[in-house]
Amino acid sequence: MPVRLMIVDDRRDVRHLLRAIVEDAPEDVVVAGEADGAYAALEAIADVDPDVLVLDAFMPDLNGLEVAPLILDRRPDQTIVLFTGIVDDEVCKRAEEIGIAVCLSKEDLEEIPGVALRLATRASGGSAGPA
């Protein structure tokens, strides 16, 4: 069964690029849904039921660090990857404190399928090594 990924980013071009990367990747990962902002993600996440949520750090409505706790309140076991244009140590530290699994640079988008697979395998009790 493939890992179900949900992409949350306010930029359509980034969502499309990440979808293309996931579709072309050899890993067993599929894009199960997309949202163009934090509020849209909050509305859609229960229906999409992703294994891994790829969440943009900086969006105009709520940023990733603001919406992640709301998501985790509703779905405490939700695996979240925060991705950002600029990886900042302080942002990544806050992300970890919130319960976000990984902080990843948008320059490393090609790594998302592999990271998602490892995180989902780890969350389901499998062993896939470090993310």
N, C-alpha and C positions, 0 to 999 in steps of 0.2 A: 504494500500500500504506500503510495507516494506521500512525502511530507507536504503538508498544505501550508502555503505561504500567503500572507496578506501584506500588501504594500501600502504604506501610508505616506504620501508626499504631496505637497501642494502643487508641485510642478509636473505637468502631464508628461513632458519629455523625459524626466527622470523615471517616472512610473513605466513608461513604454520601454525605455532602455533596460531597466531592471527586469521587466517581463521578458524581453528578448534574450537577455543573458540567462535567465532561468530556463526558458524553453530550449535554448541551445546547449545547456549544460548536460554532462553525462550523468549527474546525480539524479536520483529519483525524487525530484522536487517539482511541484506544480504551483502556479499562481492561482489561488482559490478566490481571491478578491482584491479589490483596490479601494482606496478612499483618498479623496483629495484634501483632507484636513482632519484635525483631531475630532471635531464633532461628528463628522461623517463616519469616522472610524468607530466612535462610541456607538453610533446607531447600527452599524453593519456587522460588528465583530461577532455577535451572538449567532447571526445567520451564517456567516462565513465559517466560523469555528476553526480558525487557523491553528496549526501546530506551532508556527513561528510567525511573529508579527515583526515586520521590518518598518521601523518608525523613524521618520525624519526628525532630526533634532530641532530644526528651526522652521516653524510654520507660522503664518500670520494669525490664526485664531488662537490656538494654544500650542506652545512648543512641546517637543517630545518629553521633556522632563516634567512638564505640567500635566500632560495627559496620561503618562505611564502609570502614576499612582491611581488614577481613576479607573484605568483598565485593570490593574492588578487588584483593586478593591472588588471589582465584579468577577474577575477571573484570576484568582490567586496563583494558579499554576501556569498562567500564560507565559510563554517564552518570548522575550522581546529583544530584538537587535536594534540598537539606536545607531542610526547612520547620519553622518554630518560632513559638511564640506571641509570643516577645519576640526581636526581632532584636538581637543583641548583637555589637558590633564584634569582640570577642575570639573569640566562637564562630565568626563568619564568617571571621576570619583563620585559625583552626585548620582550618576546613572547607576553605579554599582550599589550605592546606599539605598536607592529606590527599589532595586531588585531586577534591574535590566541585566540580561545575561552577557551581552557583548556591546562594546562601543566600536564602531567601524567607520573608517573614512569612506566618503563617496568615491574617492580615487580607487578604492578596492572593491568596487561593486561586483567584479568577477568572482570574488570569494564568497558572495552571499549564498549560492546554492550549497557549497561544501560546508559552510558554517551552519546553515540551517539544518542540513542533514545530521551533522555531528550533535548539534544541540537537541534536536528532536529524538535522536537515538539515545542520548544521555538521559533526557527527561522520561523516556519510556522504560528506562532501566537497562538499556543496552550499554555496550562499551565501544565507543568509537574514538577514543583518545581525546586530547585537549582541543577545544574550539579555538 
